Amino acid sequence: MKKRIGALVAGMALVLTTVLAGCTGGGGQSADTGQPQPSAGQTNQNTPAPSTEPSVFRANLHSEPSTADPGLAKDTTSGTVVRATFDGLTRLDQNAKPMNSMAEEVKISEDGLTYTFTLRDALWSNGDPVKASDFAFAWKRALDPKLASEYAYQLYYIKNAQKINAGQASPDELGAKALDDKTLQVTLENPTPFFLELTAFYTYYPVNQKVVEANPDWALEAATHVGNGPFKMTAWEHKSKMVLEKNENYWDKEAVKLDRIEFAMIEDDNTELAMFEKGELDWAGQPLGGLPTDAIPSLKESGKLVIHPQASMYWYKLNTTKPPLNNAKIRKALAYAINRQDIVDNVTQVGQVPTMGILPQTMILKPDGYFKDNDVETAKKLLAEGLQELGLSKLPVLTLSYNTTDRHKKIAEALQDQWKKGLGIEVRLQNKEFKVHQQDLHELNFEIGRIGWSADFNDPINYMEMYRDKDGGNNDTGWENARYKQLIRQAAAELDPEKRKQMFAEAEQIIMDEMPVIPMFTDVDVWVQNDKVKGVQVDPLGFIDLKWAEIAK
């Protein structure tokens, strides 16, 4: 006997209160205005004639997307572009719950190990039919070590996926088979309650097998980019702008109200806000761009600022492979000496929550944290012990790197000052273009590096599995712990919620005892928008989806 899933699939419960800006919801229907509407085929004399002007949404991506390939996407900027130009088996609604999208029907076996997806009739932006084999091909491609997908581990829930990624099994052994053009059968390693949330994530998106095999560089330019989403890419002037237009081949094109999306790529937050105030942008701020921290109080006072809680953490990763940050006591001293409350009160200023653990507030296991905020005395003791263990009398100058935004700069300056005053440590600040910063983190070409992490799905494993393996795609610290690794593997297969929680709690204690990553705060998104912008979906995970966006006339 198989369980049947209809149009809306219930995901794991989220405890985060959602604040949305004009969301119409996952069904793409506009909110009821309460006004009588003319019947089909009739014209209301009081209704103005439809505008012939194209509906255009203008925003800033803040930086050049690192990719437009779902198999390689790894950051918010790339994810925004990929989510607009591709569609998965499921798509998240405004509450971050998965609903059927490319999948018209889903059947789940009684043991929770086999998912059978029936695809709806759909076309790629170039007119090719979307096939079940495109999904299987995309997943095998992402698992191919030669592609070096940093998110390949998100596919490990599928049978044999991890072995394939490690070169220990053939791609043909992946538990994903196209039974025919419309039927995809997926077999999992273990029952995974959040699997339908995963299929909404971009690593699980399909790619057009024919296009990819014909041109390995297909995703680098607009002219060769092919997707199956609500929009298609029509222009990409690198490091300058990108244009997406409504995809006439999209299966749900009637739900798409925008004719065009125009993305600028400006790193300076002040310039972004100035363009918004001049009417040159319809949106300024996160999760697309950024706002200058100095402008936050006045925007908040004016009532223009939208503050949106999200399951997201602000961190500093530490390169544990080189002295002096190979010493856990030095790393803990840096973490303990930070006054997070002062930073969220006086720098970020929009309700971020100081968090002394690796997990955000929606998933938190130990609300009081694993150490005290602003514990300078303990930090001094740990620093002295760490220096003695390393045979040093003082720390060398450390370098803190961050990608270029006003907010990251101000937070880094606050840390620099706190570490100088509290521990007598000299810290050099280094800002980098986002793509370069990301690559340096991945190659361990840094000492202390800023990073944010927004949940892909609302479960602790989404945060904790990235530190399971030192060579894992998003680890970027060089840290690994055998017991931690064992606990994360056990938690992935454990069905008892209480036992699973205990495993996560022990694992989080280990990572906070060794501190390869310094937690700062559970973050929020803040932005301002044109009053005419409706239907932009920012969900509780912090994902932005422009499928249902529109510009009111």
C-alpha positions in Angstrom: 0.0 0.0 0.0 1.3 3.5 -0.9 0.5 6.9 0.6 -0.7 9.4 -1.9 0.3 13.1 -1.8 -2.0 15.7 -3.4 -1.1 19.2 -4.5 0.1 20.4 -1.1 2.6 18.2 0.8 2.9 18.8 4.6 6.5 19.5 5.5 8.0 19.6 9.0 6.5 22.2 11.3 8.2 25.5 11.5 8.1 27.5 14.7 9.2 30.7 13.2 6.6 33.5 12.9 6.5 34.7 9.3 6.4 38.3 8.3 5.7 38.6 4.6 5.6 41.5 2.3 2.6 41.3 0.1 2.7 37.5 -0.4 0.0 35.9 -2.5 0.9 32.4 -1.5 2.1 29.4 -3.3 -0.9 29.1 -5.5 -0.1 32.3 -7.4 -3.6 33.8 -6.8 -3.9 37.5 -6.0 -5.5 38.5 -2.7 -9.2 39.2 -2.8 -9.7 43.0 -2.9 -13.3 42.8 -1.8 -14.5 44.5 -5.0 -16.9 42.9 -7.5 -15.2 41.7 -10.6 -16.6 41.6 -14.0 -17.7 38.1 -15.3 -15.6 36.4 -17.9 -16.0 38.1 -21.3 -17.4 41.3 -19.7 -15.8 44.7 -19.3 -16.5 46.9 -16.4 -16.9 50.5 -17.7 -15.2 51.8 -14.5 -12.2 49.6 -15.0 -9.3 51.2 -16.8 -8.1 49.6 -20.0 -5.2 47.1 -19.4 -1.8 48.7 -19.5 0.4 47.9 -22.4 3.5 48.8 -20.4 5.5 45.7 -19.5 5.6 44.7 -15.8 9.2 45.1 -14.7 10.7 44.4 -11.3 14.1 46.0 -10.6 16.4 45.0 -7.8 20.1 44.7 -7.0 21.9 41.3 -6.6 24.8 43.0 -4.7 27.4 40.9 -6.6 28.0 38.8 -9.6 26.3 35.4 -9.2 28.9 32.7 -8.8 26.9 30.5 -11.2 23.5 30.1 -12.9 23.9 26.3 -12.8 21.7 24.5 -10.1 24.3 21.8 -9.7 26.9 24.4 -8.7 24.8 27.0 -6.9 25.9 27.5 -3.3 24.9 31.0 -2.2 21.9 33.3 -1.9 22.7 35.3 -5.0 23.1 32.3 -7.3 20.1 30.7 -5.6 17.9 33.6 -6.4 18.7 33.4 -10.1 18.5 29.6 -10.2 15.1 29.6 -8.3 13.7 32.0 -10.9 14.9 30.1 -13.9 14.4 26.5 -12.7 11.6 24.5 -11.1 12.0 21.4 -9.0 9.7 18.4 -8.2 8.4 20.6 -5.4 8.5 24.3 -4.7 8.2 26.0 -1.3 5.1 28.0 -0.4 5.1 31.1 1.7 5.4 29.1 4.9 8.4 27.1 3.5 6.2 24.0 3.1 6.7 21.9 -0.1 4.0 21.8 -2.7 3.9 19.9 -5.9 5.5 21.7 -8.8 7.1 19.7 -11.6 5.7 16.7 -9.9 2.0 16.3 -10.5 1.7 13.4 -8.1 3.9 11.8 -5.5 3.5 8.3 -4.0 5.5 7.3 -1.0 6.0 3.7 0.0 4.8 2.5 3.4 8.3 2.1 4.6 9.2 5.7 3.6 12.1 4.6 1.4 10.6 4.9 -2.1 9.2 8.0 -3.7 7.5 7.8 -7.1 7.1 11.1 -8.9 4.7 11.5 -11.8 5.8 14.6 -13.8 3.4 17.0 -15.4 3.7 18.0 -19.1 6.4 20.7 -19.2 8.9 22.2 -21.5 12.4 23.6 -21.2 12.8 27.3 -22.2 14.2 26.1 -25.5 11.1 24.0 -26.2 12.5 20.6 -25.3 10.2 18.4 -23.2 11.3 18.0 -19.5 11.8 14.3 -18.8 12.2 12.2 -15.7 15.7 11.3 -17.0 16.7 15.0 -16.8 16.3 14.8 -13.0 18.3 11.6 -12.7 21.0 13.0 -15.0 21.2 16.2 -13.0 21.7 14.4 -9.7 24.3 12.0 -11.1 26.1 15.0 -12.6 26.1 16.9 -9.2 27.5 13.8 -7.6 30.3 13.4 -10.1 33.5 14.4 -8.3 34.7 16.1 -11.4 32.0 18.7 -11.2 33.1 19.5 -7.6 29.6 20.5 -6.5 29.9 21.9 -2.9 26.3 20.9 -2.3 26.6 17.3 -3.5 26.1 16.1 0.1 22.5 17.3 0.0 21.9 14.3 -2.3 23.3 11.8 0.1 19.8 10.9 1.3 19.4 9.0 -2.0 20.6 5.5 -2.0 24.3 5.1 -3.0 24.7 8.9 -3.6 27.6 9.3 -1.1 29.4 6.3 -2.5 29.1 7.7 -6.0 30.4 11.1 -4.9 33.4 9.4 -3.2 34.1 7.4 -6.4 33.2 4.1 -4.7 30.1 3.3 -6.8 29.0 3.7 -10.4 26.5 6.5 -11.2 24.2 3.8 -12.5 23.8 2.6 -8.9 22.1 5.8 -7.8 18.7 5.2 -6.3 17.0 7.5 -8.9 15.6 5.8 -12.0 13.5 7.2 -14.9 10.9 4.5 -15.4 9.6 6.4 -18.4 9.6 10.0 -19.6 7.0 11.0 -17.0 7.9 8.7 -14.0 10.9 9.2 -11.6 11.4 6.6 -8.9 13.7 7.5 -6.0 15.0 5.1 -3.4 16.5 6.6 -0.2 19.2 5.3 2.2 16.9 5.8 5.2 13.4 7.3 5.7 13.8 11.0 5.5 10.7 13.0 6.7 11.9 16.2 5.0 12.7 14.7 1.6 10.0 16.7 -0.2 11.5 19.8 1.2 14.8 18.8 -0.2 13.4 18.3 -3.7 12.5 22.0 -3.6 16.2 22.9 -3.2 18.3 23.8 -6.2 20.7 20.8 -6.0 17.6 18.7 -6.8 16.6 20.7 -9.8 16.8 19.1 -13.3 19.1 20.2 -16.1 18.5 19.7 -19.8 20.7 16.6 -20.5 20.9 17.3 -24.2 22.0 20.9 -23.6 24.6 20.1 -20.9 26.2 17.3 -22.8 26.5 19.4 -25.9 28.0 22.5 -24.2 29.7 22.2 -20.7 29.7 26.0 -20.5 25.9 26.3 -21.1 25.3 28.1 -17.8 27.9 30.8 -18.2 26.0 33.1 -20.7 22.4 34.1 -21.3 22.5 33.0 -24.9 23.1 29.4 -23.9 21.3 29.2 -20.6 18.3 26.8 -20.6 15.9 26.4 -17.6 12.5 25.1 -16.9 11.4 27.8 -14.4 9.0 30.8 -14.5 11.6 33.1 -16.1 14.3 32.7 -18.7 17.7 34.5 -18.8 17.9 36.9 -21.8 20.9 39.0 -20.8 23.9 38.7 -18.5 26.4 41.5 -18.6 28.9 40.1 -16.2 29.5 42.2 -13.0 27.0 44.7 -14.4 23.4 43.4 -14.9 21.2 40.5 -15.6 17.8 40.4 -17.3 15.2 37.6 -16.8 12.0 37.5 -18.9 8.8 35.5 -18.4 9.2 32.0 -19.8 6.4 31.4 -22.3 7.1 27.6 -22.0 6.7 27.4 -18.2 4.0 25.0 -17.2 2.4 27.5 -14.7 2.9 30.6 -16.8 -0.5 32.0 -15.9 0.7 32.4 -12.4 3.6 34.6 -13.5 2.7 38.3 -13.5 6.0 39.9 -14.2 7.2 40.4 -17.8 10.8 41.1 -16.8 13.2 41.2 -13.9 16.2 43.5 -14.1 19.0 42.9 -11.7 21.8 45.4 -11.1 25.1 44.2 -9.5 26.2 47.0 -7.2 28.3 46.2 -4.1 27.8 49.5 -2.3 24.8 49.6 0.0 24.6 53.4 0.0 24.4 53.4 -3.8 21.7 50.7 -3.7 19.5 52.7 -1.3 20.1 55.9 -3.3 18.9 54.2 -6.4 15.8 53.0 -4.6 15.0 56.5 -3.3 15.4 57.9 -6.9 12.9 55.3 -8.2 15.6 53.3 -10.1 15.0 50.2 -8.0 11.8 48.6 -6.7 13.6 46.8 -3.9 16.6 47.5 -1.7 18.1 45.3 0.9 18.1 41.6 1.8 17.8 38.9 0.8 18.8 40.3 -2.6 21.1 43.2 -1.7 21.9 45.2 1.4 21.1 48.4 3.3 23.7 50.7 5.0 23.6 50.2 8.7 23.6 53.9 9.3 20.3 54.2 7.5 18.5 51.5 9.5 17.2 53.7 12.4 15.6 56.4 10.1 14.1 53.7 7.8 12.7 51.9 10.8 11.3 55.1 12.3 9.7 56.0 9.0 7.8 52.7 8.9 9.4 51.8 5.5 11.6 49.1 6.8 10.4 45.5 6.5 12.0 43.2 9.1 11.6 39.5 8.4 12.8 36.8 10.8 14.5 33.8 9.2 16.2 30.5 10.0 19.7 32.0 9.4 22.9 32.2 11.3 25.7 34.8 11.1 29.1 33.1 11.7 32.8 33.5 11.5 34.6 30.4 10.2 38.1 29.7 11.5 40.9 28.0 9.5 41.9 25.2 11.9 44.7 23.9 9.7 47.3 26.6 10.5 48.6 28.1 13.7 47.6 29.8 15.9 44.0 28.9 15.0 44.8 25.2 15.1 44.5 25.5 18.9 41.0 25.1 20.2 41.6 27.3 23.2 42.7 30.2 21.0 39.5 29.7 18.9 37.3 29.6 22.0 39.0 32.7 23.5 38.0 34.7 20.3 34.4 33.4 20.5 34.0 34.1 24.3 35.4 37.6 24.1 32.7 38.9 21.7 29.9 41.1 23.0 27.1 40.0 20.6 24.5 41.9 22.4 26.3 45.2 21.9 26.7 44.4 18.1 23.0 43.6 17.6 22.0 46.6 19.7 24.3 49.2 18.1 25.4 47.8 14.7 22.7 45.6 13.1 19.9 47.2 15.1 16.9 45.2 13.8 16.2 42.4 16.3 18.9 39.9 15.6 19.3 37.4 18.5 22.7 36.7 20.0 23.2 33.0 19.7 25.9 31.0 21.5 25.4 27.8 19.6 25.6 26.7 16.0 21.8 26.5 15.4 19.3 29.4 14.8 16.4 30.0 17.1 14.0 27.9 15.0 16.0 24.8 15.7 17.8 25.7 18.9 18.6 22.8 21.3 20.1 24.8 24.2 18.4 28.2 24.5 21.0 29.5 27.0 23.9 28.6 24.7 27.1 26.7 25.3 29.0 29.6 26.7 28.3 33.2 28.0 28.2 36.2 25.7 31.0 38.7 26.4 32.8 36.4 28.9 36.1 38.3 28.6 37.6 36.9 31.8 37.3 33.3 30.7 38.5 34.3 27.2 41.7 35.8 28.8 42.3 32.5 30.6 41.8 30.4 27.5 44.1 32.7 25.5 46.9 32.4 28.0 46.6 28.6 28.1 46.4 28.4 24.3 49.5 30.6 23.9 51.4 28.4 26.4 50.4 25.2 24.5 51.7 26.8 21.2 54.9 28.1 22.9 54.0 31.7 22.1 54.2 34.9 24.2 51.5 36.7 22.2 49.4 36.1 19.1 50.6 37.3 15.7 48.3 39.8 13.9 45.3 37.9 12.6 43.4 38.6 9.4 39.6 38.8 9.4 38.1 38.7 5.9 34.6 39.5 4.8 32.7 40.1 1.5 32.1 43.7 0.7 29.0 45.2 2.3 28.4 48.0 4.7 27.0 45.7 7.4 29.8 43.1 7.2 32.3 45.9 7.4 30.7 47.5 10.5 30.4 44.1 12.3 34.1 43.3 11.5 35.2 46.7 12.8 33.2 46.1 16.1 35.0 42.7 16.5 38.4 44.2 15.8 37.7 46.8 18.5 36.4 44.2 21.0 39.3 41.8 20.6 41.8 44.7 20.9 40.2 46.0 24.1 39.4 42.7 25.7 42.3 40.5 24.7 45.0 42.9 23.4 44.8 41.1 20.0 45.6 42.9 16.7 43.3 42.1 13.9 43.7 43.2 10.3 40.5 43.6 8.2 40.3 42.5 4.6 37.3 42.9 2.4 36.9 40.9 -0.9 34.5 40.6 -3.7 31.9 38.0 -2.8 32.9 35.4 -5.4 36.6 35.7 -4.4 35.8 35.6 -0.7 33.8 32.4 -1.2 36.5 30.7 -3.1 39.2 31.7 -0.6 37.1 30.2 2.2 36.7 26.9 0.3 40.4 26.7 -0.4 41.3 27.6 3.2 43.0 30.7 2.0 42.0 32.7 5.1 42.3 32.9 8.9 39.0 34.3 10.2 36.2 34.5 7.5 32.7 35.8 7.7 29.9 33.7 6.4 26.1 33.4 6.8 24.1 30.3 6.5 20.4 30.2 5.7 18.6 26.9 6.3 17.8 24.9 3.2 15.1 23.1 5.3 14.1 23.5 8.9 16.1 20.7 10.6 19.3 20.8 12.6 21.0 18.3 10.3 21.0 21.0 7.6 23.5 23.0 9.7 25.4 20.3 11.4 26.1 17.9 8.5 28.3 20.5 6.7 31.0 20.0 9.5 30.8 16.2 9.4 33.7 15.9 7.0 36.7 18.2 6.8 36.7 17.9 3.0 32.9 18.4 2.8 31.6 20.9 0.3 30.7 23.7 2.8 32.9 22.9 5.7 35.6 25.4 4.9 37.4 25.1 8.3 39.5 22.0 7.9 38.0 20.7 11.1 36.8 17.1 11.7 35.9 15.1 14.8 35.3 11.3 14.7 32.6 11.3 17.4 30.9 14.2 15.8 30.9 12.5 12.4 29.4 9.3 14.0 26.6 11.3 15.7 25.6 13.1 12.5 25.5 9.8 10.6 23.4 8.2 13.3 21.0 11.2 13.5 20.5 11.0 9.7 19.1 7.4 10.1 17.3 7.8 13.5 13.5 7.9 13.4 12.9 8.5 17.2 12.7 12.3 17.6 13.9 12.3 21.2 17.0 10.1 20.5 17.7 12.2 17.4 17.6 15.4 19.5 20.0 13.9 22.0 22.4 13.1 19.2 22.3 16.6 17.9 22.8 18.1 21.4 25.9 15.9 21.9 27.2 16.9 18.5 26.6 20.6 19.1 28.5 20.4 22.4 31.5 18.9 20.6 31.6 21.5 17.9 31.3 24.3 20.5 34.0 22.7 22.7 36.3 22.8 19.7 34.9 26.0 18.0 35.9 25.7 14.3 33.1 28.3 13.7 32.2 31.3 15.9 28.4 31.8 16.2 27.2 35.4 16.3 23.5 35.8 16.0 20.3 34.4 14.5 19.8 36.8 11.6 16.8 38.6 10.0 16.2 40.0 6.5 15.6 43.7 6.2 14.5 45.6 3.1 12.5 48.5 1.6 10.2 48.1 -1.4 8.1 50.0 -3.8 4.5 50.1 -2.6 3.5 48.7 -6.0 5.4 45.5 -5.5 3.2 42.7 -4.5 3.6 38.9 -4.2 7.3 38.7 -3.6 7.6 35.5 -1.4 10.2 35.6 1.3 9.7 32.5 3.4 10.7 31.7 6.9 14.0 30.1 5.7 14.9 33.4 4.0 14.5 32.2 0.4 13.1 34.7 -2.0 10.9 33.5 -4.8 9.8 35.9 -7.6 7.4 33.5 -9.3 4.3 35.2 -7.9 5.7 38.8 -7.8 3.8 41.6 -9.6 3.9 45.3 -10.0 0.4 46.7 -9.2 -0.9 49.1 -11.8 
